[in-house]
Amino acid sequence: MTHLTEDFIEEMKTKLLEEKQRLTEELSNLPGHLEIGSRSDENAKEAEDDEVNNSLKIRIEADLEKIETALAKIDAGTYGIDDSGRQISEDRLRALPWADKAI
């Protein structure tokens, strides 16, 4: 059973849902693959932009997956417990509501 109060869990759920919405919007606003230009300097810049956008997309998708897992744990009554059964501190969860490891 979780060590967290219902009020704290509700607060974290609200933060998780807000962050999920923000990240979903950020993901939808990332440009798709850029067309390669005809000049080599354009090509290098476009390839770099593609790499940056792809890295951002991967990070956002990973965060969204962790948020979904945290929301599922709230529903299951196991929020604040890591996979090893250790309690995650309130301070850690306040800093990162989708934290999945106790440290």
Secondary structure, DSSP 8 states (H G I E B T S, - for coil): ---S-HHHHHHHHHHHHHHHHHHHHHHHHS-------SSHHHHHHHHHHHHHHHHHHHHHHHHHHHHHHHHHHHHHT-TTB-TTS-B--HHHHHH-TT-----
